[in-house]
Amino acid sequence: MIVQKEFLNKLKDFGLNSYESKLWIALLSRGVSTAGELSDISNVPRSRSYDVLESLEKKGFIIMKVGKPIKYLAVPPAEVVERVKIKVLEEAEQQNTMLSKLKESETLGELNTLHREGIKLVDPTDKSGAFRGRDKVHEHLLTLVKNAKKNISIMVSRMGAERKFDLLASYLKKAKSRGVDVRVALPSTTKADTVDNFSQVAKIKQYKGQGARFAVIDDVHLVLFITDDMDVHKNYDCAIWVEAPYFVKYFSELFEKEWKN
């Protein structure tokens, strides 16, 4: 049985490895079959076929028929998807419960103490980082916003206005409620409903021209996008983070100038 490699790779979404994928496809094509037959048509070594089929049975992809020789029956793919979905949700819930317990544990306290002591030894010039991929940048930006104590100043692009609202709205609202001065500079071309939405969680002003994409947090942290979101895929969007007073001060003053204008 010849199956394209690209198709086999897609089955990773089901949580299957290479051998599991090959045997499952072989069984789907036959409906019911023995381990030896499946090994022959899938090119999976016979020495591995039984334990791989056992794994597929545990995952709910196949059913082992009663009798000799042992035969296997394929579960309909639509039913498999439902089973995989349930399993993923169960595992996610278990992970969430475990992490919630960890948050209140002594282990996390000890880790935080290690970090606080370790960070004292870091030279200020070393507090910087580069991120490739918009999701990675957003993860770090969220962390900074959640821990902001004095002020948050954000300048967004026309393309990024809605994205930033979806990402930051609830966290900006919380920051505002705890007394943080939250300001967002939006392009004059921003949609009216997005402007209205931002006005609920921050002070806003609109600017003309190209502007820039950056955020200054507590006049200490700067997150600066160095790519144009009009021309780059989100996976290749790049940004830098610095905690350098002189550099951050420049962008703070740049934001103030735009804000006054």
N, C-alpha and C positions, 0 to 999 in steps of 0.2 A: 504494500500500500504506500503510495507516494503522497505525502502531504507537504505543502509549502511551508518553509521555515517561518515565514511571516505569520501564517495562520497559527502555527504552534505557539509563537511568541504571544499572540493575543490571549491564549488560554492561561497566561500567567495571571490575568485578572481574576481567574477563578481560584487562584491559589494553588495551581498545579505546577510541578516541576516537569522536566522534559519527558521522563519515562511515563509519568502519570498521564500527561497529555496524549502521548502516542497510544497508550493502551486504551484510554477512554475513547479516543477517536476510532480506534479499531473496533471496539465493542459497539459503538454507536452504528458503525457501518454494517455490523453483523446482527445486532439485536441480542443474540445470545451465543455464547461461545465458551470454549475451554481455555485454560491458561496457556496451554501449548499452542493452540491455534492463534490466539492473540499475540503470542510471542513471535510466531512466524511472520504474521502479516504486518506487525508493527516494528520489527527489527529491534525489539527489546530483548536482551539476553534471558534465556529461560531461567537462569539462576537468580534473576532479579524479579521475574514476572509475578511470582506468588506474593512476595512481600509488598510489591507495588500495588497489586490488586487488593491486598488486605488494607493498604492505606486508603485506596479509593473507596473501599466499602465503609471504612470508618468515617470518611468525609461525606458519605451519603451520595456518591456518584453512581455506585453500582450495587446490585443485590446478588448475593451468593445463593444459588439454587441448591435445594436439598437433593442428594443422590450422588452416584458415582458413574462416570467421572464428574468431578466438581465443575459446574458451569456457572457462568456469570451473566446477569441480565442488566442491560443499561437502563438507568433512570432517565426519563425524558428531560432534555436540557432546560426547559422552562421551569420544571420542578427543582432542578439543581440550582438554578439562579436564586429561587426563593430560599432554599436551604442555606446557600452561601450567604445570602443577605442576613438571615437570622443569626447565623454564626458570627458574622462580622459585628453585628449590633451587640450580641452577647459579650464578645471579647472586648469591644469598646467600653461597654458598661463596667466590665470587670476592671479594665485599666483605669477608668475614671474613678472607681471606688478606691482602688489601690493608691492612686495619686492623691486623692482627697485625704486619705489617712496619712500619707507621707507628709502632706503639708503641715499637719499638726504634730508630727513626730519629732523625737529628739534628734534623729538623724539629720533632718533638714536644718535644725538649729546649729548642729555641729558644722554642717557644710557652710552655712552662712557665716559662722565665726571664722572658719578657714578663709573664706573669700574676703571678709573685712580685713583680716590681718594681712593677707597676701596682697591686697590692692594697695596697701600703704607702701609696699616695696616697689611698686610700679612707677617708673619714670613718667612724668606727664606727657612727654613726647611719644611715649609708647601707646597712649590711649587713643587709638585710631583703628579704623578697619575699612575694608573694601567689600562691597557686596555685589554679586552678579545674580540677577533675577529679581523681579519686582516683589515677589512674595517674601524673599529674604530681607529686603529693605524694609518692607512693611512690618515684619516681625520685630525688627530692632526699633523702628519708629514707635510702634505700639508700646514697647517696654519703656521707652523714654517718656512717652506721654502719660502712661499709668503712674510713673514715679515723679512727675513734675511737681515742684513745690511753689514756684513763684510765677513763671510766665511761660506761655507757649505761643510762638509766632510762626505762622506757616504761610508760605506763598505757593500757590498751586497753578498748574497750567489749565487751559481750557479742557483738554482731554482728561486731565486728572481730577477735575473738580468733583464729579460724581463719585469716582472711585474713592477719593479721600473722605467724602462724607460717609459712604457706606462702611468704610474701614474704621473711622475715628469718631463718628458722631456720639456714640454712647460714652466713650472714654473722655471726650472733650466736655461733655455734659457733667460727668462726675468731677472732672478737674475744676470746672467752673464753680460747682457747688461747694468745693472745699477751698475756694478763695483764690484759685490760680487765674491770672489774667490771660484769657484766651483770645487771640486775634488771628483772623484768617484773611489774607489778601487774595481776592478772586479776579480773574480777567473780566473785562467789561462785556465779553461775549458769552459769559456763563449763563446757562438757562435760568429763567426767572424762578422756577420751582426749586432749583438747587440753591440759589441765593437765599430764598426764603427758609429753606431747611437749615442752612448754615447759621442763619440769624437766630435760630432757636438755641444754639449751643455755643455761640462765640460772637465776639464783636467782628463785624465784617466791613471791608471797604473794597471797592473795585478799581482796578488799574487798567490803563490802556497799554498797548504794546505787547511784546513777547514775554516780558517778565522772566521768571526763573522758577525752579522747583527746589525748594529747600525748607528746612524747619530748624528753628533755634529754640532750644529748651533750657529754661533757667539761665540763659546767657552763658551756659557752660558747654552744652552739646550742640553740634551742628550736623545735620544730615543733609547732604547736597547731592542731588541727582546730576550726573554728568553726561547723560544722554538725552536726546529729544524723543519724547514719547510719541511724537507724530511719525517717527521714522524707524522705530525699533520695536521688535517683538518683546513682550513682557519678560520672557526668559532671558533676554539679553540686555534688559534695562540695567543700568549700573549706577551705583551711588557710593559715596564715601561718608564715613562718620569720623569726626574728630572732636577731641576735647582739649583744644589748644586755645587759650584765652585770646591771644592776639588775632588769630584767624576768625574765631567766633565773634569777636567784637566787631570786626569789619562787616560781617553779614548782619549783625544786629543793627548796626548803624544804617546799612543799606535798606533793611526792612523799615526802619523808622523814617527814612527819607521818603520811601514809596508811600508809607502810611500817611504822612503829612501832606503829600502831594495829592 
